[in-house]
Amino acid sequence: MDFITLLSTNSAWLLVTVGLFSLLIGSFLNVVIYRLPIILERQWKHECKEFLGDNSDTLYDAPFNLVVPRSQCPSCGHAISAWENIPLISYLVLKGRCISCKTPISIQYPIIEAITALLGILAAWKFGYSIQLIVFLPFTWVLIALFMIDAKTMLLPDHLTLPLLWAGILVNYYGVFTDLHSSVMGAMIGYISVWSIFWIFKLLTGKEGMGYGDFKLLAALGAWGGWAILPFVIFSASAFGAIFGLAWMLLKRQETSTPLPFGPWLVVAGWVALFWQPTLTTLTRNYFFP
C-alpha cells in the first residue's frame, strides 16, 4: 500500500500527516507575518524615493525577503539553527528563550504553529481526503497570515488578498465549494457591500471607518464561499468586532476614536463560513428565496 492510498483510506494517518505538515507551515507563516510588512514598507519607501528622483538610499541594499537572510534573534543577532527552529518542540526545549542571550522568545511563534496544526486537523476531519481539503488548507494558511498582519499592523496586503480572491474564483470554476456564478457574485457583492458602508460612513462622519484591504478580503471570502455566506460573514464579523472593540476600550481605557482592525474578525467569520459552507448556503437561500 503506497502512502497516498494510505492517506485516502485511513483517517488517522490523514489527520496525523496534515497536522504535522501544518506545523511546518505554521513555522513559515511566522516568517511571513514578521517579514512581509517590512518588505512592503521597504518597497514603498524605495518607490517614493524613485518617484522623487532620489537615488541616495543605500539602506536596503542587503537582500531581505521571505527566504534570506536567515532568521536570527532580534536582540543579539544569533542565527537560528535548524534544531532551534523545530515547530513547538524547540520552543519547549529552549524554555521560550534565545539560546545565546536568554531573551524571551515571543509566545506568538508556538501559538501560530499550534493553531495552524489544529485548523489543519479540523479541515482533514471535516473534508477527509478530497480536493476540498487540498484547497482549503492554503485558504486557511493565508487567512492566518492576514489575521496576524492586520492585528499587528492594521494592514491587509494586496500580496495576499488579491491572489486569495482569484484563487477562490479559480477553485470554484471547477465547482469545489460553489458554482462559478455564485463565486463571481460573491466577490462582487463582498467588495461592493463593504465599499458602500465605507463611503456612507465617511460622508456622514468625515472619517474612514475601515481600510480598502477589508473590501478585498471580503471579496475574496465571497469568491471562495459564494454570495450566500456573506450575510453570516458580515454579521458575525461586525458583532465580534464590536464586542471586542468595546471590551478593549474598557480594559485599556482607550478613546472611542482609537482605530482597531476589522480584518481579523472577517478572517474568523470567513473561515467558519467556508468550513460550514453547505449549511450556511442552504439557510441563506431558504431565507431569501423561501
C-alpha positions, 0 to 999 in steps of 0.5 A: 500500500503506497502512502497516498492510498494510505492517506485516502483510506485511513483517517488517522494517518490523514489527520496525523500527516496534515497536522504535522505538515501544518506545523511546518507551515505554521513555522513559515507563516511566522516568517511571513507575518514578521517579514512581509510588512517590512518588505512592503514598507521597504518597497514603498519607501524605495518607490517614493524615493524613485518617484522623487528622483532620489537615488541616495538610499543605500539602506536596503541594499542587503537582500531581505525577503521571505527566504534570506537572510536567515532568521536570527534573534532580534536582540543579539543577532544569533542565527537560528539553527535548524534544531532551534527552529523545530515547530513547538518542540524547540520552543519547549526545549529552549524554555521560550528563550534565545539560546545565546542571550536568554531573551524571551522568545515571543509566545506568538511563534508556538501559538501560530504553529499550534493553531495552524496544526489544529485548523489543519486537523479540523479541515482533514476531519471535516473534508477527509481526503478530497480536493476540498481539503487540498484547497482549503488548507492554503485558504486557511494558511493565508487567512492566518497570515492576514489575521496576524498582519492586520492585528499587528499592523492594521494592514491587509496586503494586496500580496495576499488578498488579491491572489486569495480572491482569484484563487477562490474564483479559480477553485470554484470554476471547477465547482469545489465549494460553489458554482462559478456564478455564485463565486463571481457574485460573491466577490462582487457583492463582498467588495461592493457591500463593504465599499458602500458602508465605507463611503456612507460612513465617511460622508456622514462622519468625515472619517474612514471607518475601515481600510480598502484591504477589508473590501478585498478580503471580503471579496475574496471570502465571497469568491471562495464561499459564494454570495450566500455566506456573506450575510453570516460573514458580515454579521458575525464579523461586525458583532465580534468586532464590536464586542471586542472593540468595546471590551478593549476600550474598557480594559485599556481605557482607550478613546472611542476614536482609537482605530482597531482592525476589522480584518481579523474578525472577517478572517474568523467569520470567513473561515467558519463560513467556508468550513460550514459552507453547505449549511450556511448556503442552504439557510441563506437561500431558504431565507431569501428565496423561501 
